[in-house]
Amino acid sequence: MIKIQTTKQNLKNQYLVDNRPWVVTFSGGKDSTVVLQLVIEMLLELQKEKLDTKIVYVVTSDTFVEMPVIENYTENVIEKIQNYADKQKLNLKTNLITPKVDETFWSLVLGKGYPSPNQWFRWCTDRMKIRPTTLFLNNLVGKYSSILMLLGVRSAESDSRAKSINSRELNHRDLSMHEQIPNAFILSPVKDWSNEDVWTYLSKNEAPWGSHKTMMSLYDKGSGEADCNIAIHPDAPSCGKTRFGCWVCTVVEKDKSMLGMIKNGETWMEPLDKYRTKLKIYRDDKTKRDTRKRDGRRGIGPFLLEIRKELLISLLETEKEVNHQLIKDEEIIQIQKFWNNDGDIENTALNIALTFNRCVDAKIEINQIKKYLDDYKDRIDIKLFERIYEIEKYRKNISNRYKISEDIRDRTMNYFKGNYNEIE
């Protein structure tokens, strides 16, 4: 196919013209797979000529809430790609980018009570993808002065995508500047490829690191059409438009990919769809939300602490049903830290986790605290502790935690002044 040869030659020319390292963004989807495979094929050719002189970084984002089957596939294929690169001694390094633990979906929804995203408050992409990836790319720019990013975007994906691609100002090398990262340039090598071009290439060219069969099967099931068979009909619109994202996404009314998989035999995913629907319903239910925002202003605020507790229990029950870890131990520990700030001083999140045999290491810490209190009970004023605990229990919600530190200070001072019984 002439288009393939033209694209590979363009890649080779771009690679050889300067010493900028390359960054290939790889999601595991069909378009980014095409780009990465073309780059690896190019590197193999350059290796024979001893011209593979600069490193290629493959960057994959893991939000921790990807659909389990996609998460498993991506982790598996990334490992295969790195093993293949090591075996062939290619100058290529895979990198899995993850959000900070205090900015993951569960830390923010269950920890701080963020409502699940909608079209007007789509906080998830920035926290879980853009920020960690930007940090990684900025570090590369700091190390190399400049980088070239390769994106698997195509004009044929949608009208909005075509408009976005066409609006970019290109230099003489067909590169555009990254909008947020200085000295980062962007190349879209398959922007003119059609949907049929992509599927034809993937079906006729085996991946150097393995097979495309698993990916094609995922697209097939996710399309909702059990007989779409993209290998035979690469231009089939149902398969071509299949998109996989976070299984908790409430920006869309229905997760068509998940429902398509359930319809095509992946019935074990039904509890995931049920939990996603619950998040969406709770987000729109004002009775589940505080009457104040976190800055103290009146208005629909975060999920109430009791609701967050309910959602954590429900999530761990869902995790047990699907037999796949949906939340990490470090996220539960972070949730507990956020709950501590909202008046929970009973380690509720950790104790909930322990009932599901999660955060087992945290049990040691809890027992150590209990042992400490027992060892020093003669030196601790239990009555004062109980009175401070009363304040924390009373002011457990955000809306009435204003000046809580002053209340605790005043109660403590009055207690030692002998006014214990006068304090309400």
N, C-alpha and C positions, 0 to 999 in steps of 0.2 A: 504494500500500500504506500503510495507516494507520500501521503500525509504523515505516516510514521517516520519515514526516512527524513523528511523535511524537518520534523520536530526534533529528531535525534541530532541532526546536523546543527540545528540552531542551538540546542543544549551544549553541544561540544564547542561551538564557537564562543558561547557565553562563558563557559568554564575556562577556556584557555586565554581569554582576553585580559584577565586581571588575576590578582591573588586573593580576592575576597572569598572567605569560606561560604559555603552554601548551607541553607537551612530549608529542609523539605518538610512542610507541615503534612502530617500523615494521620488521618482519622480512621483508616481501615476501610473507608468507603471506596466505591468504584473509581471516582475521579482522582483522589489522592493516590490510590493504588497504581493507576496508570502512570502518573507522574513519577512516583518512586521507582517503578519497574523500568521506565525509560532511563532514569538517572543511573540505576545500577548497571543496566546494559551498556550505557555510555562509559561508565567507570571501568568496566571489564575491557572494553575496546582500548581505552586510554592506558590501562595498565600494561597492555602488550607493547605499547609504544613508550612506556615509562613516562607518561605525561600526567598521571594521576597525582598531582603534586599538592593538592589542598584538601582539607577535610570537608566532608559532607555530614551535617548534623540532621538526623531525622527526629522531629519533635512530635510527640503524641500527647494529647491532653487527656487526663483521667479525672473526671469530676467527682468520682466515688459514687455517683448515682446513675451511671450508664446502665442501660438495659443489661441484665446479667449475661445473656447469651452474647451480646456485643462486647461486653467487658472481657469475657473469657476468650472470645475470638481475637480481640485486639492484643491482649497480653500474650497470647500464644503466638500470633504472627510476628509481633515485635521481637520476641525471643528467637524465632526462626530467622528473621532478617539479620539480627546481630550475629547469630551463630554462623550463618552463611557468609556474612561479611568477614568474620574472623577467619573462617576456613579459607576464603579466597584472598585474604590479606588486603581487603579493600579499605581505603581510608574513609570509613564510614562509622558513625557512632549513633546509636539510638538513645533517645532521652524521653522518659515518661515524666510529664509535668503535672504536678498536683497542687491543689490550693492549700493554703495554710490551714491548720486544724481549726483555728477560730473563725475561718471564713468558709467552711464547708456548708453544704446545704443543711445537714442535720444540726450542726452547731448553731446555725442562725435561726432555723425554723423551730427546733425543739429547745435550743438553749436560750436564745433571746426572744423567741416568739414571733419572728418575722412571718407575715402571712405568705403562703405559697405564691409564687409569681403570677402576675396576669399581664395583659398587653400594656397596661399603663405603669406597672411597677415591676419591671423585669430586671430585678437586681441580680439574678443568678449568673448570667453570662459574664458580667464584669467581675464578680467575686471569684467565680470558680474557674474561669478560662482566661479572660483577658489579663487580669492582674498577674497571676503566676507566669503566664507565657511572656508577658511584657518584661517582667523582671529577668527571666532567663535570656531573652533577646538583648536587653540592655546590657547585661553582663558580657554577652558575646561581643557587642559593639565596643564595650570598654576594653576588651581583650584584643580585638583585631582591628579596631578603628571603623570598620565598615563590614556589612554582611549583605548577602543576596538571598532573599526568601523566594522559594518556589511554591506557588499555590495551585491547587487542583480545581480552579474555578473555570466555568465555561459559560459563554453567552447563551447557549441553548438551554441552560437549566431553567431559566424563567425570564420574564420581561424585566423584573426588578434587577436580576443579576446582570443581564445584558446592559441595562442602563448604568449600573454601578461600574462595570468594566469599561464601558465607552466614555464615562465621565473622567476617567483617570488621565492625567497629563503624562505623556510618555516622552522619554528622551530619545536620542538617536539610536539607542540600543534596545528600544522597546521596553524600557524599564520605567516603573513609576516609583515615587518616593513613598515610604510608609508615613501615614498621617501622624502617628504618635512617637515613633522611634527615630531619632536623628541618625543619619548615615545608614539607614536600612533601606535597601531597594527591593522592589517586588517584580518578579517575572511570573507570568501566567502562560506556561508553555502549551497548554491544551485548550486555551480559551476559545479557539475556533473549531474544536472538535464537536461533532454531533453526538447525541445519545447512542446512535447506532455505531459510530466510530469507536466509542469507548467499549461497548460490549463485544463488538467484533474483535477488537484487539485482545481483550481479556480472555475471550473464549478460544482464540487461536494461538495465543502465546502463553505458555505455562510460566508461572512465576519462578524466577531463579531460586527462591527460597522454599518453594513447595507448590501447592495447588491453590487455584481460585475457587474450588468446588464449594468449600464452606461458605465463603462470602456470597457466591451465587445462590446457594441454598437459603441464606438469610434474606436476601433480597426477594427471592421467590416466595417464601413464607410470609414475609412482611408486607407483600403487595396485596394480600387478601385474596389472591387468585391462585388456587392450588395448581393450576395447569399452565401458568404463564411461561414457564421454561425459557428463561432469558438466553440460555446458550443457543437455542434454536431460533428464537425471535428476539434479537437484541434491541430492536426498536419498539418493543411492546411498551406502551405508555404506562401501564399499571406497574410494571417492575421498575421502569426507568425513573418513576417519580417516588419510589419508596425512600423514606428518610427515617433514620434511627436517631433518637436523642435520649435524653434523660428519662427514665421510666416514671419519675415523679412530676414531670412537666405538666403544670396546670395552666399554661399560657393558651394551649389549644383546648377546644371543647372535648375532643376525643383523641386518644392516641391510636391513629389508624394502623400504624405499624404493629403495635402490641396486639390490637384486636385482630389484625390479620394473622399474626402468629398463633393466637389462641384458636382462631377459626381453622387454621391449618395443622392442628394437632398439639400445639404447645400449651395444653390446658393447665399445666402447672403454674403458668403465669397469671392465672385469674386472680389470685390474692393480691398481686401487684396492682392490677387495674382497680381492684376494690379499694385498696389503700389510697391510690392516687385520687380516686373519686371522693373519698372521705376528706382528703386534704382540701380539695376544691370546694366541697360543701361547707366545711368548717371555716375556710377563708371568707366566705360570703355571709356567714352567720355572725351578726353583731354580738350575740349573747356569748360567743366563744372568745370575744376580744375585749381587751381592757378599754375603759372609757377615757383613758389618757394615753397620749403618745409617750415615747421614752424621754422626750425633753420636757415633759410635764404639761404640755398644751392639751386642752380638751379636744377630743376627737377619737375616731376609731384607732385604737392602739394595737399592740402585739397580742398574740394569743395569751390568755390567762394562764397562770402557772399550773393550775389544776388540769387545764386542757392539754398543756404540753406534756404533763405526766401521763395522761390518757393516751396521747399520740405516741409516746415512747413505748408504752406497754403494747399498743396495737402494732407498732413497727416490729418489735421483737417477736410478737406472735406471728406476724407475716413472715418474718425471717425464718422462723421454725417451720412454717407451712411449706415454703418454697425450697427449704434446705440450701440456702445460699446466704452468706453474710451480707447484710444490707447496710450496716453501720459498723464502724471500726471502734475498738475499745478506746482509742485516744479521743474519739469524738464524744463518746459517752462521758469520759472524764472532763472534757471541755464543757459539755452541757452542764455537768455538776458545778463547775466553776461559775458559769453564768447564773445558775439557779441560786448559788450562794449569795450572789449580789441582789437577787430578787426575793430574799427572805427565807430560802430553804436552808435550814441548818441541820437537817437530819440525814444528809447524804442520800436523798431519795432516789436520784438517778442511779447511783451506784448500787443501792440496795435492790432497785428494780432489775438492774442488769444481772445481779447475782442470782436472782430467782430463775433466770434463763441461762445460767452457767456462763455468763459473760463478765468481763472485768474481774476475773478471779484474783488477779494480782492486787486489785484495789481492796479486796477483803482483808488482806494482810495489813494494809494501812489503817483500815477502820478498826480492826482488832487492836492494833498498836495504840490508837487513840483511846480506845476503851480501857486498855490496860494502864495507859498513862493516867487517866482520870481516876482509876481505881487505886493506883499506887500513891497518888497525891490527894486523895479525897479529904484527908485531914487538913490539907493546906488550902483547899478550894472552898469558898463560901457558896454552898449549894443554894441557899436562899437567894443570894444576889444573882447567881446564874439563872435561877428560875424566873426572877423578875425581868431580867434582860431577855430571856427566851420568850416571855409573854409579849414583849414589844415586837420581837421578830415575827412571832406567829400572827399578831394583830395586823402588822404592816407587811404582810406577805405579798401583796399586789403592788404593782408599780404606782397605781393611782394614790396610794396612801403611804408611800415611803418617803415623802418629803420631810426633811429635817429629822430623819430617823436617828442619825448619829448624835444630834443634840438631845433627843429624848433619852438615849442610852447614857450619855454623859450626865444629864441632870439626874436620872434615876440612880446612877452609881454614886454621885456626889451626895445626894440626899440620904442615901442608904448609910454612907459612912458618917454623915452628920447626925444620924439617929432618927431621921424622919421617914424611915422605911414604911411605916403604916399609914403615913399621910399621902403617899404617892399613889395616884390612881392610874 
